């Protein structure tokens, strides 16, 4: 199971890096989304996959037996990372929408050309 997760994480990182290097801003946003998912899966996998075990205390016991439950700290970190990545994604989408409204394109090379023209007009 760990090998399958490692391969999945590697594919997600490769896809996200590919999308981050594209000239289209929308593909950049998708690359950021996939990158955050890959990082979350990496944290989850590094914490140790426990299959078939739950964090339920059996009847008549007062504490959990040792090494039977998954560690809740990585799960809490992932939940926090999901919330933060949602905020960053929402900000990025609004920023992309505003840039597209002002510049009129979503190609990064065209945006660079409008930036140099704007600097020349200011001078």
FITI-920093 format. One record per residue (C-alpha): residue in three letters; x, y negated, z. Coordinates in pm, whole numbers, padded with zeros to 5 digits, always signed. Layout:
# FITI-920093
ALAXYZ...
This chain:
# FITI-920093
UNK+00000+00000+00000UNK+00285-00237+00082UNK+00448-00174-00256UNK+00124-00256-00435UNK+00087-00578-00236UNK+00450-00672-00307UNK+00398-00624-00679UNK+00074-00825-00668UNK+00246-01107-00482UNK+00531-01107-00733UNK+00288-01128-01026UNK+00097-01412-00858UNK+00418-01607-00794UNK+00530-01552-01155UNK+00194-01668-01292UNK+00190-01973-01068UNK+00543-02077-01164UNK+00455-02032-01531UNK+00147-02251-01493UNK+00337-02515-01295UNK+00579-02558-01586UNK+00309-02623-01845UNK+00243-02973-01978UNK-00130-02965-01904UNK-00234-03112-01568UNK-00528-02872-01530UNK-00290-02579-01560UNK-00078-02744-01293UNK-00376-02744-01056UNK-00443-02376-01127UNK-00075-02304-01065UNK-00100-02472-00724UNK-00407-02264-00639UNK-00242-01937-00737UNK+00075-02035-00550UNK-00118-02093-00228UNK-00293-01757-00265UNK+00038-01582-00323UNK+00187-01744-00013UNK-00113-01636+00195UNK-00081-01278+00073UNK+00291-01285+00148UNK+00229-01389+00509UNK-00044-01129+00544UNK+00175-00851+00403UNK+00483-00951+00604UNK+00282-00930+00925UNK+00232-00560+00867UNK-00060-00392+00703UNK-00262-00183+00947UNK-00521+00034+00778UNK-00816+00182+00959UNK-00748+00017+01295UNK-00969-00243+01455UNK-00934-00481+01745UNK-01223-00330+01939UNK-01171-00226+02300UNK-01313+00118+02357UNK-01574+00185+02624UNK-01420+00231+02967UNK-01094+00050+02882UNK-00996-00303+02981UNK-00717-00375+02732UNK-00625-00271+02380UNK-00380+00016+02346UNK-00034-00091+02230UNK+00032-00096+01852UNK-00326-00021+01754UNK-00442-00364+01650UNK-00310-00598+01380UNK-00142-00916+01495UNK-00394-01204+01494UNK-00132-01482+01462UNK-00062-01437+01087UNK-00435-01422+01025UNK-00477-01755+01206UNK-00190-01904+01005UNK-00349-01788+00682UNK-00685-01935+00781UNK-00515-02268+00852UNK-00328-02249+00521UNK-00655-02185+00334UNK-00810-02499+00483UNK-00502-02709+00405UNK-00477-02577+00048UNK-00846-02657-00003UNK-00780-03018+00102UNK-00473-03046-00119UNK-00662-02896-00413UNK-00954-03135-00366UNK-00714-03431-00356UNK-00531-03305-00665UNK-00855-03261-00860UNK-00966-03615-00774UNK-00623-03749-00868UNK-00630-03563-01201UNK-00979-03694-01272UNK-00870-04052-01199UNK-00555-04024-01410UNK-00755-03875-01696UNK-01005-04163-01673UNK-00730-04428-01678UNK-00484-04274-01923UNK-00730-04077-02135UNK-00523-03760-02159UNK-00418-03463-01949UNK-00089-03399-02130UNK+00213-03486-01913UNK+00423-03599-02210UNK+00153-03846-02316UNK+00132-03973-01958UNK+00507-04033-01956UNK+00475-04234-02279UNK+00203-04453-02127UNK+00417-04511-01818UNK+00712-04646-02017UNK+00477-04866-02223UNK+00330-05004-01903UNK+00677-05087-01769UNK+00767-05265-02094UNK+00449-05471-02081UNK+00521-05575-01719UNK+00872-05698-01805
